[in-house]
Amino acid sequence: MKTPARLIASPSAWHRINVGVRTGLAAFGGYGLALLGAAAFAVGLPFDFRPDAVSLAIMLAFLLQLVAIIWVFAAATLTRAVLGLAVPAALFGLWLWLLK
């Protein structure tokens, strides 16, 4: 016996939009957070030899972007996902502004 097409579970339009927004947020928001973090770490780390600070800052930025991507998809709501990226980005921006 064939199952009618309307009984097959398919994601709703809201679920698809939610996943799409989270994907964009993870890609672009994670990149922006990593960019701000790398800049703040490169300026703020207390190394005498500047290339060492920049190299460590870039490595930390990769880790920061990974954590941001995981956070966006692990957050219970889209609002928490946005706030979970916006608050650290604002803190990194403030730290960078205070260091300049």
C-alpha positions as CSV (number, residue, x, y, z in Angstrom):
1,M,0.0,0.0,0.0
2,K,1.4,3.4,-0.9
3,T,1.5,6.2,1.5
4,P,-0.3,9.4,0.4
5,A,2.1,12.3,-0.3
6,R,0.5,14.5,2.3
7,L,1.3,12.1,5.1
8,I,5.1,12.0,4.4
9,A,6.8,14.3,6.9
10,S,8.5,17.2,5.3
11,P,10.0,20.3,6.8
12,S,7.8,23.3,7.1
13,A,8.7,26.5,5.4
14,W,9.5,28.1,8.8
15,H,12.0,25.3,9.5
16,R,13.7,25.8,6.1
17,I,14.0,29.5,6.7
18,N,15.4,28.9,10.2
19,V,18.1,26.6,8.9
20,G,18.9,29.0,6.0
21,V,19.2,32.0,8.4
22,R,21.3,30.0,10.8
23,T,23.6,28.9,7.9
24,G,24.1,32.5,6.8
25,L,24.6,33.6,10.4
26,A,27.2,30.8,11.0
27,A,29.1,31.7,7.8
28,F,29.0,35.5,7.9
29,G,28.6,36.1,11.6
30,G,31.3,33.5,12.4
31,Y,33.6,35.2,9.9
32,G,33.0,38.6,11.4
33,L,33.5,37.4,14.9
34,A,36.7,35.7,13.9
35,L,37.9,38.9,12.1
36,L,37.2,41.1,15.2
37,G,38.8,38.5,17.5
38,A,41.9,38.2,15.4
39,A,42.3,42.0,15.2
40,A,41.8,42.3,19.0
41,F,44.1,39.5,19.8
42,A,46.8,40.7,17.4
43,V,46.8,44.1,19.0
44,G,46.2,43.1,22.6
45,L,48.5,40.1,23.1
46,P,51.6,41.1,25.0
47,F,54.3,39.8,22.7
48,D,57.5,41.7,21.9
49,F,57.8,40.2,18.5
50,R,54.7,41.3,16.6
51,P,54.6,38.4,14.0
52,D,54.2,35.9,16.9
53,A,51.2,37.8,18.2
54,V,49.6,37.9,14.7
55,S,50.2,34.2,14.1
56,L,48.7,33.3,17.5
57,A,45.8,35.6,16.8
58,I,45.0,33.9,13.5
59,M,45.1,30.5,15.1
60,L,42.8,31.7,17.8
61,A,40.5,33.2,15.2
62,F,40.1,29.8,13.5
63,L,39.1,28.3,16.8
64,L,36.7,31.2,17.5
65,Q,35.0,30.7,14.1
66,L,34.6,27.0,14.8
67,V,33.0,27.7,18.2
68,A,30.7,30.4,16.6
69,I,29.5,27.9,14.0
70,I,28.8,25.3,16.6
71,W,27.0,27.8,18.8
72,V,24.7,29.0,16.0
73,F,23.4,25.5,15.4
74,A,23.3,24.5,19.0
75,A,21.4,27.5,20.3
76,A,17.8,26.8,21.1
77,T,16.3,29.8,19.4
78,L,17.4,32.1,16.6
79,T,17.5,35.0,19.0
80,R,20.0,33.3,21.3
81,A,22.1,32.4,18.3
82,V,22.2,36.1,17.2
83,L,22.9,37.3,20.7
84,G,25.6,34.6,21.1
85,L,27.5,36.2,18.2
86,A,26.6,39.8,18.8
87,V,27.7,40.1,22.4
88,P,31.2,38.6,21.9
89,A,31.6,40.7,18.7
90,A,30.7,43.8,20.6
91,L,33.1,42.9,23.4
92,F,35.9,42.3,20.9
93,G,35.1,45.6,19.1
94,L,35.2,47.4,22.5
95,W,38.5,45.8,23.4
96,L,40.0,46.8,20.0
97,W,38.7,50.3,20.3
98,L,40.1,50.7,23.8
99,L,43.5,49.4,22.7
100,K,43.8,51.9,19.8
